[in-house]
Amino acid sequence: MSTPDAAERSEPAPWRDRRFRIFAAGNVVNNIGEAVYTVALPLFVYERTGSLTVMSLLAVLTPATLLLAPVLGAVVDRHGARILVVPGLLVQVAAAIALNLTGLAEHAPVWPLFVFGALVQIGGAAYRMGWMTGVAHMFPDNPVRSRASLGSLYTVTNVVGPLIVSAALLWFGYTGLLWFNVLTFFAPIAVWLMGIHPPRQRPAESGGGMVRGLAEGLRVMWATPVLLHAMLVFLPMLLVGTTGTMTLSLFRLQHDWDLSPRAVGLVLVAVRIAGVLGTVLVSERKTFPFRAIVLTGTVGMGVALLTMASGSVHVFVAAMVVMFGFQAALGVASDLMVFKFVPADALGRVGGIVDLALGLPILAGPLCVPALADLLGAGPTFLAFGSLQLAGLLWLWRTWQQWAPSVPHTSSREEAVSV
């Protein structure tokens, strides 16, 4: 049986393809808008309400859409990626405009931010599932490297978002930044109109409908032990290292040390730069030493989370930067794991099921943070998070020799058609 650390088939660099460069440019513009939105909206809500609970509930909208992933994945595998891309983008545009018109006024209620914010995220979930699953069909000569390069670009553009917030907040305010986000939705629409989009596919024959399709996706997962083992190791990382910890970190920077929104934006730039380094170190490798990446990332994240219990703002910021760097590396490994080890004709379903399973701890994180912070205090909460993260090493150690894909790349993967 081959191991995950074995050498893999070499693929040509996607950047030589003009179509890929245009596709990537549209994604970059859209991702910058998303990064601005992700930073500006929670800070706007905190300024409006001063409540960590409201800030956390708003932050949970993004991971909540992962609950739709299996259904969206089944739709993609059955009908093709095209069916989700443009409708998802149009929902995002309409919802973002409605959010800005109804929720940003000085005395506006909070509910439009939640209602239309949820619609923005639902449209985004459909758009991303269609775009990223379609990458393998659009660039069949280098599907894995194309997905990896897009993942690197996503992390790079996340650096730009906080930088724009920090630089432009004094001149344009939150309202201007959120309207800028609306404009960026039109970049991928322009790419589509240029003819760069997933090809039209004949609907797959399905005797049992969506339920049977999802059951087949589960069978593919069961035949790929590396996915199952990795999911168990990743569960603590996703609970303590994504939205929940970011929300608590932002709250602590502003509440405990009175950092200004501009200073918080600069801290986030450092966090995103670390994320870029973590992403590139994984995605641009010629080989994919999966076990080594998971081991290093798990240990690094756990130690950094324990260090974030410090009462020094300088130590806290340094540990925060390191922690999210390791988290980015593990996140890319998680994405490429599915894209690399799963046949293309099951990519949507298996990817959707994995997104759902790994989305549950992401969803629980920001819901648990306020209660834990109130009960334990910020420092002990980070100690608990670090201990939980390191607990994933137990399963990694127990199953170390079993981390091997039992199903090799099939012809459908090779001919296949991804922050």
C-alpha positions as CSV (number, residue, x, y, z in Angstrom):
1,M,0.0,0.0,0.0
2,S,1.3,3.4,-0.9
3,T,1.7,6.1,1.7
4,P,0.6,9.7,1.7
5,D,4.2,10.8,1.7
6,A,5.0,9.0,-1.5
7,A,5.9,10.9,-4.6
8,E,2.9,12.0,-6.7
9,R,2.4,12.5,-10.4
10,S,3.9,15.8,-11.6
11,E,1.4,18.3,-13.1
12,P,2.3,21.3,-15.3
13,A,2.2,24.7,-13.7
14,P,-1.3,26.2,-14.2
15,W,0.0,29.8,-14.6
16,R,1.1,29.0,-18.2
17,D,-2.6,28.8,-19.2
18,R,-4.1,32.2,-20.1
19,R,-7.5,31.0,-19.2
20,F,-6.3,30.1,-15.7
21,R,-4.7,33.5,-15.2
22,I,-8.0,35.3,-16.1
23,F,-10.0,32.9,-13.9
24,A,-7.5,33.5,-11.0
25,A,-7.7,37.3,-11.5
26,G,-11.5,37.3,-11.1
27,N,-11.2,35.2,-8.0
28,V,-8.6,37.6,-6.6
29,V,-10.9,40.6,-6.9
30,N,-13.8,38.7,-5.4
31,N,-11.7,37.3,-2.6
32,I,-10.4,40.8,-1.7
33,G,-14.0,42.0,-1.3
34,E,-14.8,39.0,0.8
35,A,-11.8,39.6,3.0
36,V,-12.8,43.3,3.5
37,Y,-16.4,42.2,4.3
38,T,-15.1,39.6,6.8
39,V,-13.1,42.2,8.7
40,A,-15.4,45.2,8.4
41,L,-18.8,43.8,9.2
42,P,-17.8,42.3,12.7
43,L,-16.0,45.5,13.6
44,F,-19.0,47.5,12.5
45,V,-21.2,45.3,14.7
46,Y,-18.9,45.6,17.7
47,E,-18.9,49.4,17.3
48,R,-22.7,49.5,17.0
49,T,-23.5,47.1,19.9
50,G,-20.3,46.6,22.0
51,S,-21.4,42.9,22.4
52,L,-19.2,39.9,22.0
53,T,-22.2,37.7,21.8
54,V,-23.8,39.6,18.9
55,M,-20.4,39.7,17.2
56,S,-20.0,35.9,17.6
57,L,-23.5,35.2,16.3
58,L,-22.8,37.2,13.2
59,A,-19.5,35.4,12.7
60,V,-21.2,32.0,12.9
61,L,-23.2,32.7,9.7
62,T,-20.2,31.8,7.5
63,P,-19.6,28.3,8.9
64,A,-23.3,27.7,9.2
65,T,-23.5,27.5,5.4
66,L,-21.3,24.4,5.6
67,L,-24.5,22.5,6.6
68,L,-25.6,22.9,3.0
69,A,-22.4,21.4,1.6
70,P,-23.6,17.8,1.1
71,V,-26.7,18.9,-0.8
72,L,-24.8,21.4,-2.9
73,G,-22.1,18.8,-3.6
74,A,-24.8,16.2,-4.7
75,V,-26.3,18.9,-7.0
76,V,-22.9,19.5,-8.6
77,D,-22.1,15.8,-9.2
78,R,-25.5,15.3,-10.7
79,H,-26.1,18.4,-12.8
80,G,-22.6,20.0,-13.2
81,A,-21.0,23.0,-11.6
82,R,-22.6,25.6,-13.9
83,I,-25.9,25.3,-12.1
84,L,-24.6,26.9,-8.9
85,V,-22.1,29.6,-10.0
86,V,-24.2,32.4,-11.5
87,P,-27.3,32.0,-9.3
88,G,-25.0,32.0,-6.2
89,L,-23.3,35.2,-7.3
90,L,-26.7,36.9,-8.1
91,V,-28.0,36.0,-4.6
92,Q,-24.8,37.5,-3.1
93,V,-25.1,40.7,-5.0
94,A,-28.8,41.2,-4.2
95,A,-28.4,40.3,-0.5
96,A,-25.3,42.5,-0.1
97,I,-27.1,45.5,-1.6
98,A,-30.1,44.9,0.7
99,L,-27.8,44.6,3.7
100,N,-26.1,47.9,3.0
101,L,-29.4,49.8,2.3
102,T,-31.2,48.5,5.4
103,G,-28.5,47.8,8.0
104,L,-25.9,50.5,7.8
105,A,-28.0,53.6,8.7
106,E,-27.1,55.2,12.1
107,H,-30.2,54.0,13.9
108,A,-30.9,50.9,11.9
109,P,-31.9,47.7,13.7
110,V,-29.5,44.8,13.9
111,W,-31.8,42.2,12.3
112,P,-31.0,43.1,8.6
113,L,-27.3,42.4,9.2
114,F,-28.3,38.8,10.2
115,V,-31.0,38.2,7.6
116,F,-29.2,39.5,4.6
117,G,-25.8,38.5,5.9
118,A,-27.1,34.9,6.0
119,L,-28.3,35.2,2.4
120,V,-24.9,36.6,1.4
121,Q,-23.3,33.5,2.9
122,I,-25.8,31.0,1.3
123,G,-25.2,32.5,-2.1
124,G,-21.4,32.4,-1.5
125,A,-21.7,28.7,-0.5
126,A,-23.4,27.8,-3.8
127,Y,-21.0,29.9,-5.8
128,R,-17.9,28.5,-4.2
129,M,-19.1,24.9,-4.5
130,G,-19.7,25.4,-8.2
131,W,-16.5,27.3,-8.9
132,M,-14.1,25.1,-6.9
133,T,-15.6,21.8,-8.0
134,G,-15.5,22.9,-11.6
135,V,-11.8,23.7,-11.4
136,A,-11.0,20.0,-12.2
137,H,-13.2,20.1,-15.3
138,M,-11.9,23.5,-16.5
139,F,-8.2,22.6,-16.1
140,P,-8.0,18.8,-16.4
141,D,-4.2,18.8,-17.1
142,N,-3.4,20.1,-13.6
143,P,-6.4,19.9,-11.4
144,V,-4.6,19.6,-8.1
145,R,-2.0,22.3,-8.7
146,S,-4.8,24.6,-10.0
147,R,-6.7,24.1,-6.8
148,A,-3.6,24.6,-4.7
149,S,-2.7,27.8,-6.5
150,L,-6.2,29.2,-6.1
151,G,-5.9,28.3,-2.4
152,S,-2.7,30.2,-2.1
153,L,-4.2,33.2,-3.9
154,Y,-7.2,33.1,-1.5
155,T,-4.8,33.4,1.5
156,V,-2.8,36.1,-0.1
157,T,-5.9,38.2,-0.8
158,N,-6.9,37.8,2.9
159,V,-3.8,39.9,3.7
160,V,-5.1,42.7,1.5
161,G,-8.6,42.8,3.1
162,P,-7.4,43.9,6.6
163,L,-4.8,46.2,5.0
164,I,-7.6,47.9,3.0
165,V,-9.7,48.2,6.2
166,S,-6.8,49.7,8.1
167,A,-5.9,52.2,5.4
168,A,-9.3,53.2,4.1
169,L,-11.4,53.1,7.3
170,L,-10.7,56.8,8.2
171,W,-11.6,58.0,4.8
172,F,-14.6,55.8,3.7
173,G,-15.9,54.3,6.9
174,Y,-17.5,50.9,7.2
175,T,-20.3,51.9,4.8
176,G,-17.8,52.6,2.0
177,L,-15.9,49.4,2.6
178,L,-19.1,47.3,2.5
179,W,-20.2,48.9,-0.8
180,F,-16.7,48.1,-2.2
181,N,-17.5,44.5,-1.4
182,V,-20.6,44.7,-3.5
183,L,-18.6,45.8,-6.6
184,T,-16.2,42.9,-6.3
185,F,-19.0,40.4,-6.9
186,F,-19.0,41.5,-10.6
187,A,-15.5,40.3,-11.3
188,P,-16.3,36.5,-11.5
189,I,-19.4,37.4,-13.4
190,A,-17.2,39.2,-16.0
191,V,-14.9,36.1,-16.1
192,W,-18.0,33.9,-16.9
193,L,-19.1,36.3,-19.7
194,M,-15.6,35.9,-21.2
195,G,-16.3,32.2,-21.6
196,I,-14.2,30.9,-18.8
197,H,-16.4,28.7,-16.7
198,P,-17.1,25.0,-16.1
199,P,-18.2,23.2,-19.3
200,R,-21.7,22.0,-19.8
201,Q,-22.2,18.5,-18.5
202,R,-24.8,15.9,-19.2
203,P,-26.8,15.3,-16.0
204,A,-25.7,12.1,-14.3
205,E,-28.1,9.2,-14.3
206,S,-29.4,8.5,-10.8
207,G,-31.8,5.8,-10.0
208,G,-32.1,6.7,-6.3
209,G,-31.8,10.5,-6.4
210,M,-29.9,12.6,-4.0
211,V,-30.0,10.1,-1.1
212,R,-28.5,7.4,-3.1
213,G,-25.8,9.7,-4.4
214,L,-24.8,10.8,-0.9
215,A,-24.7,7.1,0.1
216,E,-22.3,6.4,-2.7
217,G,-20.2,9.4,-1.5
218,L,-20.1,7.8,1.9
219,R,-18.9,4.6,0.4
220,V,-16.1,6.4,-1.3
221,M,-15.1,8.0,1.9
222,W,-15.2,4.7,3.8
223,A,-12.8,3.2,1.1
224,T,-10.4,6.1,1.7
225,P,-9.1,5.6,5.4
226,V,-6.8,8.6,5.2
227,L,-9.9,10.9,5.0
228,L,-11.5,9.4,8.0
229,H,-8.4,9.5,10.2
230,A,-7.6,13.1,9.1
231,M,-11.1,14.3,9.9
232,L,-10.8,13.0,13.5
233,V,-7.5,14.8,13.9
234,F,-8.8,18.0,12.3
235,L,-11.9,18.2,14.6
236,P,-10.1,19.9,17.5
237,M,-8.2,22.2,15.1
238,L,-11.5,23.4,13.5
239,L,-13.1,23.9,16.9
240,V,-10.4,26.0,18.4
241,G,-8.5,27.5,15.5
242,T,-10.9,29.3,13.2
243,T,-13.8,31.6,13.7
244,G,-14.2,31.1,17.4
245,T,-10.6,31.9,18.3
246,M,-10.4,34.7,15.8
247,T,-13.5,36.3,17.4
248,L,-12.2,36.0,20.9
249,S,-8.8,37.3,19.8
250,L,-10.3,40.4,18.2
251,F,-12.5,41.0,21.3
252,R,-9.4,40.6,23.6
253,L,-7.3,43.0,21.5
254,Q,-10.0,45.7,21.7
255,H,-11.4,45.0,25.2
256,D,-8.4,44.0,27.2
257,W,-5.8,46.2,25.6
258,D,-8.0,48.9,23.9
259,L,-6.4,48.6,20.5
260,S,-8.0,50.8,17.9
261,P,-9.7,49.3,14.8
262,R,-6.7,50.5,12.7
263,A,-4.3,48.7,15.0
264,V,-6.4,45.5,15.0
265,G,-6.3,45.7,11.2
266,L,-2.5,45.8,11.2
267,V,-2.5,42.8,13.6
268,L,-4.7,41.0,11.1
269,V,-2.3,41.8,8.3
270,A,0.4,40.0,10.2
271,V,-1.9,37.1,10.8
272,R,-2.7,36.9,7.1
273,I,1.0,37.1,6.1
274,A,1.6,34.1,8.4
275,G,-1.3,32.4,6.7
276,V,0.2,33.0,3.3
277,L,3.5,31.4,4.4
278,G,1.7,28.4,5.8
279,T,-0.4,28.1,2.7
280,V,2.5,28.4,0.3
281,L,4.6,25.9,2.2
282,V,2.0,23.3,1.7
283,S,0.3,24.2,-1.6
284,E,3.4,24.8,-3.7
285,R,5.3,21.6,-2.7
286,K,6.1,19.1,-5.4
287,T,5.1,16.3,-3.0
288,F,2.3,16.0,-0.4
289,P,3.8,14.6,2.9
290,F,0.3,14.6,4.5
291,R,1.2,13.0,7.8
292,A,4.2,15.2,8.4
293,I,2.1,18.3,7.6
294,V,-0.7,17.3,10.0
295,L,1.8,16.4,12.8
296,T,3.7,19.6,12.5
297,G,0.6,21.8,12.2
298,T,-1.1,20.2,15.2
299,V,1.8,20.6,17.5
300,G,2.5,24.2,16.3
301,M,-1.1,25.2,16.8
302,G,-1.4,23.7,20.2
303,V,1.7,25.3,21.6
304,A,0.7,28.7,20.1
305,L,-2.7,28.5,21.7
306,L,-1.3,27.7,25.1
307,T,1.0,30.7,24.7
308,M,-2.0,33.0,23.8
309,A,-3.0,32.7,27.5
310,S,-0.3,35.3,28.2
311,G,-1.2,38.6,29.7
312,S,1.3,40.5,27.5
313,V,-0.2,42.0,24.3
314,H,3.1,41.5,22.5
315,V,3.4,37.8,23.4
316,F,-0.3,37.3,22.6
317,V,0.0,38.9,19.2
318,A,3.1,36.9,18.3
319,A,1.5,33.6,19.4
320,M,-1.7,34.6,17.5
321,V,0.3,35.1,14.3
322,V,2.1,31.8,14.7
323,M,-1.1,29.9,15.5
324,F,-3.0,31.1,12.4
325,G,0.0,30.4,10.2
326,F,-0.1,26.7,11.3
327,Q,-3.9,26.8,11.0
328,A,-3.6,27.9,7.3
329,A,-1.2,25.1,6.6
330,L,-3.6,22.5,8.0
331,G,-6.5,24.1,6.2
332,V,-4.8,23.8,2.8
333,A,-3.9,20.2,3.6
334,S,-7.5,19.5,4.4
335,D,-8.7,21.0,1.1
336,L,-6.0,19.2,-1.0
337,M,-6.7,16.0,0.8
338,V,-10.2,15.7,-0.6
339,F,-9.2,17.1,-4.0
340,K,-6.2,14.7,-4.3
341,F,-7.5,11.4,-2.9
342,V,-11.1,11.4,-4.2
343,P,-12.2,10.6,-7.8
344,A,-13.5,13.6,-9.7
345,D,-17.0,12.1,-10.3
346,A,-17.5,11.9,-6.5
347,L,-15.7,15.2,-5.6
348,G,-18.8,17.2,-5.0
349,R,-20.5,14.7,-2.7
350,V,-17.5,13.6,-0.8
351,G,-16.3,17.2,-0.5
352,G,-19.7,18.3,0.7
353,I,-19.9,15.5,3.3
354,V,-16.4,16.4,4.6
355,D,-17.3,20.0,4.7
356,L,-20.4,19.2,6.8
357,A,-18.6,17.0,9.2
358,L,-15.7,19.5,9.6
359,G,-18.2,22.4,9.6
360,L,-19.9,21.3,12.8
361,P,-16.9,22.2,15.1
362,I,-16.5,25.4,13.1
363,L,-20.1,26.2,13.8
364,A,-19.8,25.3,17.5
365,G,-16.6,27.3,18.1
366,P,-18.1,30.8,18.0
367,L,-21.2,29.6,19.9
368,C,-19.0,28.2,22.7
369,V,-16.6,31.1,22.9
370,P,-18.8,33.6,24.8
371,A,-19.8,31.1,27.4
372,L,-16.3,29.8,27.9
373,A,-14.9,33.3,28.1
374,D,-17.5,34.3,30.7
375,L,-16.9,31.1,32.7
376,L,-13.2,30.8,32.6
377,G,-11.8,34.1,31.5
378,A,-9.9,34.7,28.3
379,G,-6.5,33.3,29.4
380,P,-7.8,30.0,30.7
381,T,-10.0,29.7,27.6
382,F,-6.9,29.7,25.4
383,L,-5.3,27.1,27.7
384,A,-8.3,24.9,27.2
385,F,-8.2,25.4,23.5
386,G,-4.5,24.5,23.3
387,S,-5.0,21.4,25.3
388,L,-7.9,20.3,23.1
389,Q,-5.8,21.0,20.0
390,L,-3.0,18.8,21.2
391,A,-5.5,16.0,22.0
392,G,-5.7,15.3,18.3
393,L,-2.2,13.9,18.5
394,L,-3.6,10.9,20.3
395,W,-5.5,9.7,17.2
396,L,-2.7,10.6,14.9
397,W,-0.3,8.5,17.0
398,R,-2.7,5.6,17.2
399,T,-3.4,5.4,13.4
400,W,0.0,6.6,12.1
401,Q,0.7,3.4,10.0
402,Q,-2.9,3.5,8.5
403,W,-2.6,7.0,6.9
404,A,-2.6,5.8,3.3
405,P,-5.1,6.2,0.5
406,S,-6.5,2.8,-0.2
407,V,-8.1,4.0,-3.5
408,P,-5.5,5.2,-6.0
409,H,-6.1,8.0,-8.5
410,T,-8.7,6.7,-10.9
411,S,-9.0,7.5,-14.6
412,S,-11.8,9.9,-13.7
413,R,-9.4,11.8,-11.4
414,E,-6.7,12.0,-14.1
415,E,-9.2,13.1,-16.7
416,A,-11.0,15.2,-14.2
417,V,-12.5,17.9,-14.6
418,S,-11.0,25.1,-5.1
419,V,-9.4,30.8,2.4
